[in-house]
Amino acid sequence: MDSKLLLVKCITIVYLQSLLKDHKNDRIKVVVNKVLDIVKPAEKTISTDFGHDTISQLRETLVWLMNRGNEPLTQSELKQRFILNSQDDTYILNALNAMFVDDNVDEETIQKDIRSYIYDINSYLDQKAIIEVFKHYYKQAQFNPESIDWSNIANEVNEALQPFSIKGEKAAAHPSIVNSINFGEVLDIQEALTRSKDELSSLGTIKLPYQGWNRMLGAQHGLRRGEFGVVAALQHNYKSGTLLDAFIGCATLNTPYMRDETKKPLNFRISFENPAEMDIKLIYERMYEQETGIRVDIETVDIDTASNYIFEKLSVNGYENKLIYIDPSDFNILDLINLLEETMAEGYEIHLLTLDYLPLMSKKYLNQGATGEDIRDLYRRTRNFTSKHGIACLTAHQLSSDAKELIRQGANKFLELIANKGYYDGCKRLDQEVDLEIYQHIEKVNGESFLAARRGKHRGVRTPILDQFTVYKFDEIKGLPYDLNTEDQSRRVVGGGTMAEGASDPWYNNVAA
């Protein structure tokens, strides 16, 4: 990065900051002053017939921008200056004109760009400073070795380089850091508490279709925005069913709570297992059978009628809904992040993301250390992205062969045995990378099937012990009943009565829960 480009980047961040509601940014001031200190104006020549050199012109523009305060900037005014600044340097002129953004670009994008530019500039300044340190000690060693205290030279060099350590302040300048709280600033604390209050209130949560599950999720009775949850179960134990129900419930049972009113609320499902045609069939069956109690025969369904039914039901509360089927064999973490970023760039605010299911994705670009490290890294990086953007994310994971062995051995109270014990397929420490764990298992008693669910870890949430376990009976037609806005169909124990009936114990007392 030469001096011209360094000045262009500084001009860019000052301009971008002027587009925000809050024009003040002390970090920009610090960075610009550092650049002005090292990029000095050229010595004045005897003749001024050919005008000032480009560096001096750019420097003058930067100083002019910094001294304008809150006075509005116009593109035409800037473009005129840029023509003069660049002289005949088309490269510099193009770089300057590239800073202008469309009127519809949101503040979050602008702030991200500012952070990225500041990070680039600081990185360059650090590199120059580090080079100067090495130059200094090289010159001493090469040309004046007798002046060096060789017994202490390593400590001297270490001390000189200490400010540039990754553990220092530069780590906090990385563009990945979205926000921070300065506890010396009352406004910072107030803003953080406001965000926390909004997100932890019922307005900031996404309710699931089951009352018992919502109770498991604590006082908010739903998934929090930015929360990453995993549904863990053995094969064929309704994992995909739970994720599909969450997708349906988000759209049909929740009113979108917008962080940015200019965006469109999105309920987003990505399937790595079921083709889209299968998912749309299942969605129609689940919604229609829940509402009517009549079994769907897809062979006789009128396509137009079914299409209108799905559209009306899923859009009733204002959500836009998107379903994508992806072959996971060559779809990696970078592809997932790119897809989500592109979706948000289209004007969407993603509220719920269901991934059916995450471990099926390619492990390319992930840490490849000890067994399971790649899976941990996949979960960690997915959570880091969704959490930063306030996306509630829910996926599923298979339980290990050790958990299956417990079933073979006739283990009593299966979910109690496996909860919080790391019984995940391929990665025992997966619990460290998620905010929420829900374990589930289908129990069969007297010819009837029940889905038992047990909450494991739930970061930052307290749930009464009694509510950390819930059971639902499968209906012959409806499957698991959606009971959020009707009588509570959850149970305390397998085979017992519903909560609406008083949650009575079953007539037998030796059934595994």
C-alpha positions as MATLAB code, in Angstrom:
seq = 'MDSKLLLVKCITIVYLQSLLKDHKNDRIKVVVNKVLDIVKPAEKTISTDFGHDTISQLRETLVWLMNRGNEPLTQSELKQRFILNSQDDTYILNALNAMFVDDNVDEETIQKDIRSYIYDINSYLDQKAIIEVFKHYYKQAQFNPESIDWSNIANEVNEALQPFSIKGEKAAAHPSIVNSINFGEVLDIQEALTRSKDELSSLGTIKLPYQGWNRMLGAQHGLRRGEFGVVAALQHNYKSGTLLDAFIGCATLNTPYMRDETKKPLNFRISFENPAEMDIKLIYERMYEQETGIRVDIETVDIDTASNYIFEKLSVNGYENKLIYIDPSDFNILDLINLLEETMAEGYEIHLLTLDYLPLMSKKYLNQGATGEDIRDLYRRTRNFTSKHGIACLTAHQLSSDAKELIRQGANKFLELIANKGYYDGCKRLDQEVDLEIYQHIEKVNGESFLAARRGKHRGVRTPILDQFTVYKFDEIKGLPYDLNTEDQSRRVVGGGTMAEGASDPWYNNVAA';
ca = [
       0.000    0.000    0.000;
       1.615    3.255   -1.136;
       1.000    6.694    0.350;
      -1.563    7.611   -2.302;
      -3.717    4.541   -1.626;
      -3.344    5.076    2.120;
      -4.747    8.591    1.772;
      -7.554    7.348   -0.496;
      -8.619    4.816    2.139;
      -8.638    7.548    4.800;
     -10.744    9.825    2.590;
     -13.118    6.901    2.028;
     -13.748    6.184    5.704;
     -14.313    9.887    6.473;
     -16.831   10.066    3.621;
     -18.603    6.849    4.690;
     -18.861    8.044    8.278;
     -20.547   11.250    7.026;
     -23.380    9.078    5.659;
     -24.259    7.709    9.099;
     -26.621    9.283   11.583;
     -23.801    9.579   14.085;
     -20.984   11.443   12.296;
     -18.575   11.119   15.210;
     -16.042    8.275   15.274;
     -12.987    8.725   17.457;
     -11.275    5.671   15.919;
     -11.358    7.346   12.499;
      -9.816   10.500   13.939;
      -6.982    8.508   15.531;
      -6.272    6.553   12.343;
      -6.342    9.636   10.091;
      -4.004   11.557   12.390;
      -1.537    8.636   12.306;
      -1.592    8.671    8.519;
      -1.167   12.446    8.345;
       1.828   12.136   10.639;
       3.674    9.697    8.392;
       2.533   10.987    4.996;
       4.081   14.434    4.859;
       3.388   16.973    2.067;
       6.042   17.169   -0.614;
       8.626   19.925   -0.537;
       7.388   23.006   -2.385;
       9.013   23.459   -5.760;
      10.289   26.765   -7.169;
       7.714   26.690   -9.961;
       4.034   26.033   -9.379;
       3.077   26.006  -13.025;
       2.272   22.333  -12.875;
       0.319   22.480   -9.652;
       0.851   20.427   -6.527;
       1.757   16.766   -6.582;
      -0.959   14.138   -6.064;
       0.047   13.215   -2.505;
      -0.130   16.810   -1.347;
      -3.498   17.268   -3.044;
      -4.958   14.133   -1.456;
      -3.581   15.152    1.904;
      -5.198   18.579    1.613;
      -8.554   16.971    0.749;
      -8.293   14.688    3.762;
      -7.518   17.596    6.100;
     -10.395   19.560    4.548;
     -12.798   16.676    5.181;
     -11.674   16.269    8.783;
     -12.229   19.978    9.477;
     -15.777   20.134    8.049;
     -17.497   18.766   11.138;
     -21.134   17.827   10.491;
     -21.449   19.913    7.358;
     -23.078   17.715    4.659;
     -20.998   16.441    1.773;
     -22.151   16.348   -1.828;
     -20.860   13.868   -4.398;
     -20.482   16.567   -7.043;
     -18.267   18.656   -4.784;
     -16.108   15.658   -3.948;
     -15.830   14.503   -7.563;
     -14.550   17.928   -8.582;
     -11.869   17.749   -5.911;
     -10.978   14.215   -6.931;
     -10.361   15.254  -10.543;
      -7.950   17.919   -9.327;
      -6.353   15.555   -6.793;
      -5.669   12.780   -9.237;
      -4.105   14.914  -11.959;
      -3.611   12.392  -14.783;
      -3.558    9.366  -12.487;
      -6.639    7.371  -13.597;
      -5.877    4.643  -11.047;
      -6.241    7.084   -8.159;
      -9.326    8.729   -9.704;
     -11.047    5.360  -10.075;
     -10.140    4.443   -6.499;
     -11.627    7.710   -5.229;
     -14.845    7.382   -7.231;
     -15.277    3.797   -6.025;
     -16.072    5.050   -2.506;
     -19.515    6.356   -3.445;
     -22.418    4.147   -2.345;
     -26.039    3.884   -3.407;
     -28.715    5.612   -1.372;
     -30.304    2.293   -0.435;
     -27.206    0.873    1.284;
     -27.989    0.244    4.968;
     -25.972    1.597    7.889;
     -24.826   -1.865    8.978;
     -23.107   -2.399    5.618;
     -21.466    1.032    5.772;
     -20.210    0.412    9.312;
     -18.811   -2.951    8.247;
     -16.945   -1.284    5.371;
     -15.568    1.362    7.732;
     -14.327   -1.314   10.130;
     -12.691   -3.153    7.268;
     -10.893   -0.035    5.982;
      -9.705    0.892    9.480;
      -8.416   -2.623    9.975;
      -6.515   -2.490    6.648;
      -4.965    0.887    7.473;
      -3.977   -0.154   10.994;
      -2.473   -3.377    9.658;
      -0.397   -1.418    7.151;
       0.748    1.086    9.785;
       1.733   -1.767   12.073;
       3.709   -3.427    9.285;
       5.625   -0.222    8.650;
       6.329    0.211   12.341;
       7.520   -3.403   12.681;
       9.819   -2.967    9.657;
      11.290    0.153   11.262;
      12.020   -1.815   14.446;
      13.868   -4.497   12.469;
      15.701   -1.856   10.400;
      16.898   -0.118   13.554;
      18.343   -3.237   15.138;
      19.751   -4.519   11.825;
      21.660   -1.256   11.296;
      22.981   -1.437   14.811;
      24.099   -5.043   14.399;
      25.604   -4.445   10.955;
      27.311   -1.117   11.373;
      27.692   -0.493   15.096;
      27.727   -3.849   16.899;
      29.817   -2.559   19.812;
      26.917   -0.301   20.839;
      24.607   -3.297   21.416;
      24.066   -4.913   24.781;
      24.047   -8.452   23.358;
      23.027  -10.046   26.626;
      19.797   -8.018   26.585;
      19.156   -7.498   22.862;
      16.452  -10.167   22.626;
      14.476   -8.552   25.439;
      14.850   -5.138   23.800;
      13.496   -6.414   20.479;
      10.689   -8.217   22.289;
       9.698   -5.079   24.132;
       9.783   -3.010   20.933;
       7.466   -5.488   19.193;
       5.110   -5.985   22.128;
       2.564   -3.334   21.014;
       2.008   -5.281   17.816;
       1.229   -8.566   19.477;
      -2.065  -10.189   18.540;
      -2.913  -10.001   22.195;
      -2.738   -6.240   22.087;
      -5.179   -3.567   21.046;
      -5.076   -4.422   17.340;
      -7.139   -7.521   17.900;
     -10.015   -5.296   18.924;
      -9.855   -3.460   15.621;
     -10.683   -6.512   13.491;
     -13.660   -5.952   11.139;
     -15.307   -9.142   12.459;
     -15.998   -7.365   15.736;
     -19.517   -6.008   15.428;
     -19.861   -3.962   18.561;
     -18.397   -3.482   22.001;
     -19.318   -1.897   25.289;
     -17.206    0.777   26.912;
     -18.212    0.698   30.570;
     -16.848    4.202   30.934;
     -19.571    5.458   28.595;
     -23.131    5.558   29.960;
     -24.594    5.634   26.436;
     -22.760    2.407   25.525;
     -24.249    0.690   28.562;
     -27.728    2.043   27.848;
     -27.631    0.851   24.221;
     -26.418   -2.608   25.230;
     -29.115   -2.967   27.888;
     -31.757   -1.869   25.382;
     -30.593   -4.518   22.892;
     -30.545   -7.128   25.640;
     -34.027   -6.198   26.846;
     -35.436   -6.363   23.326;
     -33.904   -9.686   22.501;
     -34.720  -11.331   25.806;
     -38.322  -10.150   25.808;
     -41.101  -12.172   24.243;
     -40.915   -9.743   21.307;
     -37.457  -10.980   20.424;
     -38.161  -14.714   20.566;
     -39.536  -17.250   18.115;
     -42.092  -19.571   19.625;
     -42.202  -23.226   18.648;
     -45.552  -24.963   17.976;
     -45.414  -26.933   21.251;
     -46.187  -25.380   24.631;
     -44.047  -27.952   26.455;
     -41.010  -27.135   24.351;
     -41.475  -23.411   24.824;
     -41.510  -23.936   28.607;
     -38.210  -25.820   28.251;
     -36.723  -22.685   26.712;
     -37.132  -20.606   29.873;
     -39.050  -17.451   30.757;
     -38.987  -16.184   27.138;
     -40.886  -19.299   25.977;
     -39.129  -19.450   22.627;
     -35.858  -19.322   20.695;
     -33.892  -16.107   21.197;
     -32.539  -14.202   18.226;
     -28.867  -15.035   17.793;
     -29.233  -18.320   19.674;
     -27.776  -21.524   18.212;
     -29.573  -24.756   19.146;
     -29.084  -28.437   18.326;
     -31.703  -31.217   18.413;
     -29.926  -34.466   19.256;
     -31.426  -37.922   18.754;
     -30.779  -41.397   17.403;
     -31.623  -42.177   13.778;
     -35.353  -42.127   12.932;
     -36.334  -40.223   16.066;
     -38.049  -37.185   14.503;
     -35.056  -34.846   14.248;
     -36.004  -33.622   10.770;
     -39.635  -33.505   11.902;
     -38.746  -31.123   14.731;
     -36.831  -28.815   12.382;
     -39.696  -28.807    9.875;
     -42.196  -28.045   12.642;
     -40.004  -25.142   13.803;
     -39.975  -23.759   10.243;
     -43.763  -24.015    9.960;
     -44.320  -22.647   13.465;
     -42.080  -19.638   12.899;
     -44.227  -18.457    9.998;
     -47.676  -19.421   11.279;
     -47.398  -18.664   14.996;
     -45.067  -15.655   15.271;
     -45.300  -11.990   14.361;
     -41.978  -10.695   12.966;
     -40.068   -8.448   15.353;
     -37.837   -6.279   13.171;
     -34.471   -4.846   14.123;
     -34.389   -2.968   10.839;
     -37.781   -1.851    9.579;
     -36.409   -1.378    6.066;
     -35.749   -5.125    5.742;
     -38.047   -8.057    4.953;
     -38.439  -10.750    7.655;
     -37.276  -14.156    6.433;
     -37.917  -17.665    7.724;
     -35.174  -19.727    6.053;
     -34.877  -23.521    5.766;
     -31.870  -25.244    4.215;
     -32.163  -28.987    3.720;
     -29.177  -31.224    3.044;
     -31.346  -34.361    3.163;
     -34.768  -33.878    1.606;
     -35.256  -32.521   -1.920;
     -37.435  -29.412   -2.023;
     -40.307  -31.390   -3.582;
     -40.375  -33.730   -0.592;
     -40.213  -30.863    1.897;
     -43.076  -28.948    0.284;
     -45.177  -32.140    0.367;
     -44.403  -32.645    4.064;
     -45.163  -28.993    4.851;
     -48.566  -29.235    3.187;
     -49.380  -32.508    4.942;
     -48.322  -31.203    8.362;
     -50.322  -27.984    8.127;
     -53.446  -29.457    6.541;
     -53.648  -32.493    8.822;
     -53.025  -30.334   11.913;
     -55.866  -28.025   10.950;
     -58.433  -30.547    9.707;
     -57.564  -33.921   11.215;
     -58.007  -35.372    7.718;
     -55.213  -37.461    6.233;
     -53.749  -36.037    3.034;
     -53.592  -38.194   -0.060;
     -51.016  -36.301   -2.100;
     -52.010  -38.218   -5.240;
     -55.434  -36.594   -5.240;
     -54.417  -33.092   -4.134;
     -55.198  -30.223   -6.479;
     -51.914  -28.406   -7.112;
     -53.430  -24.912   -7.328;
     -55.457  -25.416   -4.162;
     -52.490  -26.797   -2.244;
     -50.172  -24.022   -3.469;
     -52.557  -21.268   -2.396;
     -53.088  -23.005    0.950;
     -49.346  -23.155    1.672;
     -48.774  -19.564    0.579;
     -51.651  -18.158    2.663;
     -50.771  -20.105    5.800;
     -47.050  -19.333    5.755;
     -47.458  -15.636    4.914;
     -50.344  -14.929    7.323;
     -48.138  -13.073    9.854;
     -45.914  -11.242    7.398;
     -42.993  -13.635    7.050;
     -41.354  -14.386    3.743;
     -40.315  -18.027    3.615;
     -37.538  -19.653    1.650;
     -36.641  -23.327    1.296;
     -33.456  -24.523   -0.384;
     -32.262  -28.067   -1.002;
     -28.468  -28.364   -1.288;
     -26.272  -31.333   -2.103;
     -23.950  -31.183    0.931;
     -21.067  -33.187   -0.522;
     -19.365  -30.105   -1.996;
     -21.051  -27.373    0.046;
     -18.730  -26.002    2.723;
     -18.740  -23.385    5.478;
     -17.602  -20.631    3.110;
     -20.458  -21.475    0.749;
     -22.942  -21.313    3.633;
     -21.704  -17.921    4.808;
     -21.732  -16.579    1.237;
     -25.300  -17.818    0.769;
     -26.479  -16.138    3.981;
     -24.669  -12.892    3.153;
     -26.173  -12.836   -0.345;
     -29.621  -13.461    1.129;
     -29.252  -10.568    3.555;
     -27.896   -8.362    0.763;
     -31.194   -8.959   -1.059;
     -32.906   -7.029    1.724;
     -33.824   -9.848    4.109;
     -33.507   -9.935    7.892;
     -33.208  -13.646    8.696;
     -35.080  -14.481   11.904;
     -34.934  -18.280   11.926;
     -32.510  -20.531   10.068;
     -33.166  -24.286   10.218;
     -30.352  -26.486    8.877;
     -31.404  -30.099    8.227;
     -28.775  -30.878    9.067;
     -25.404  -29.166    9.542;
     -22.999  -32.148   10.008;
     -23.813  -33.384    6.488;
     -21.907  -30.450    4.980;
     -18.444  -30.762    3.494;
     -15.615  -30.400    6.032;
     -13.417  -28.497    3.587;
     -11.645  -25.422    5.063;
     -12.260  -26.645    8.624;
      -9.754  -27.493   11.346;
      -8.543  -31.055   10.867;
      -6.913  -31.849   14.225;
      -8.146  -34.477   16.650;
     -11.236  -36.552   15.933;
     -14.304  -34.335   15.808;
     -12.357  -31.074   15.588;
     -13.693  -30.403   12.075;
     -17.292  -30.793   13.268;
     -16.650  -28.518   16.235;
     -15.155  -25.919   13.911;
     -18.175  -26.181   11.586;
     -20.561  -25.530   14.470;
     -18.349  -22.797   15.921;
     -18.067  -20.853   12.671;
     -21.752  -21.216   11.849;
     -22.732  -20.025   15.308;
     -20.296  -17.099   15.138;
     -21.949  -15.887   11.945;
     -25.595  -16.412   12.926;
     -25.093  -14.978   16.404;
     -23.454  -11.839   15.016;
     -26.425  -11.241   12.706;
     -29.145  -12.000   15.265;
     -30.291  -15.185   13.520;
     -31.904  -17.903   15.631;
     -30.402  -21.104   14.237;
     -31.606  -24.662   14.803;
     -29.993  -27.822   13.489;
     -29.935  -31.528   14.304;
     -27.252  -34.025   15.199;
     -27.068  -37.793   15.444;
     -26.353  -39.432   18.771;
     -23.381  -41.772   18.944;
     -23.218  -45.572   18.816;
     -22.559  -45.497   22.582;
     -25.987  -43.941   23.070;
     -27.538  -46.605   20.835;
     -25.854  -49.266   22.935;
     -27.619  -47.913   26.031;
     -30.937  -48.568   24.266;
     -29.870  -52.118   23.381;
     -29.032  -52.721   27.026;
     -32.530  -51.625   28.024;
     -31.408  -48.487   29.827;
     -33.995  -46.852   32.049;
     -34.616  -43.113   31.656;
     -32.574  -42.884   28.465;
     -32.695  -39.099   28.065;
     -31.600  -38.547   31.649;
     -28.611  -40.815   31.047;
     -27.388  -39.054   27.917;
     -28.191  -35.398   28.707;
     -25.032  -33.281   29.018;
     -22.796  -36.354   28.636;
     -21.382  -35.677   25.158;
     -23.114  -38.544   23.347;
     -22.743  -36.876   19.941;
     -21.754  -38.801   16.831;
     -18.260  -37.840   15.735;
     -17.676  -35.126   18.328;
     -18.003  -35.570   22.079;
     -17.351  -31.900   22.861;
     -19.989  -30.450   20.563;
     -21.886  -29.006   23.517;
     -19.133  -26.388   23.897;
     -20.088  -24.812   20.558;
     -23.862  -24.431   20.985;
     -26.171  -22.302   23.115;
     -28.983  -24.824   23.439;
     -29.267  -28.611   23.509;
     -32.518  -30.544   23.180;
     -32.375  -34.331   23.338;
     -35.340  -36.304   22.071;
     -36.366  -39.942   21.755;
     -39.450  -41.848   20.649;
     -40.880  -44.097   23.378;
     -43.451  -46.777   22.568;
     -45.840  -47.918   25.258;
     -48.885  -50.144   24.822;
     -48.890  -49.618   21.066;
     -48.744  -45.826   21.392;
     -45.798  -43.623   20.419;
     -44.541  -40.656   22.434;
     -41.821  -38.120   21.721;
     -39.908  -37.382   24.921;
     -37.699  -34.291   24.972;
     -35.091  -33.270   27.530;
     -33.327  -29.929   27.643;
     -29.574  -30.026   28.154;
     -27.365  -26.975   28.157;
     -29.013  -23.592   27.642;
     -26.564  -20.703   27.835;
     -27.760  -17.826   30.010;
     -31.236  -19.264   30.617;
     -32.738  -20.674   33.799;
     -35.551  -23.168   33.458;
     -37.280  -24.903   36.391;
     -36.199  -28.553   36.599;
     -39.796  -29.697   36.209;
     -40.035  -27.924   32.834;
     -36.773  -29.319   31.436;
     -38.535  -32.524   30.360;
     -41.691  -32.827   28.266;
     -43.571  -35.513   26.349;
     -45.971  -35.431   23.405;
     -48.116  -38.294   22.106;
     -48.147  -38.899   18.362;
     -51.643  -38.637   16.893;
     -52.498  -41.231   14.254;
     -53.201  -38.478   11.688;
     -51.859  -35.199   13.064;
     -48.553  -36.541   14.317;
     -47.246  -34.268   17.063;
     -50.051  -31.833   17.891;
     -49.412  -28.107   17.496;
     -50.853  -26.852   20.774;
     -49.415  -23.338   21.168;
     -52.751  -21.557   20.849;
     -54.980  -24.345   22.153;
     -55.183  -26.807   25.049;
     -51.785  -27.873   26.371;
     -51.105  -31.388   25.014;
     -47.717  -31.827   26.686;
     -47.188  -34.399   29.425;
     -44.862  -34.739   32.371;
     -44.200  -38.441   31.805;
     -44.556  -40.982   29.025;
     -48.065  -42.451   29.164;
     -49.366  -39.817   31.577;
     -52.206  -37.390   31.074;
     -51.818  -34.076   29.261;
     -51.214  -30.818   31.102;
     -54.730  -29.773   30.071;
     -56.024  -32.898   31.841;
     -53.995  -32.263   34.957;
     -50.794  -34.112   33.984;
     -51.749  -37.320   35.770;
     -49.292  -40.201   36.097;
     -49.906  -43.316   33.991;
     -51.479  -46.339   35.561;
     -48.072  -48.009   35.363;
     -45.047  -46.514   37.078;
     -42.135  -48.443   35.599;
     -42.017  -46.925   32.119;
     -38.711  -45.464   31.048;
     -38.800  -41.688   30.603;
];
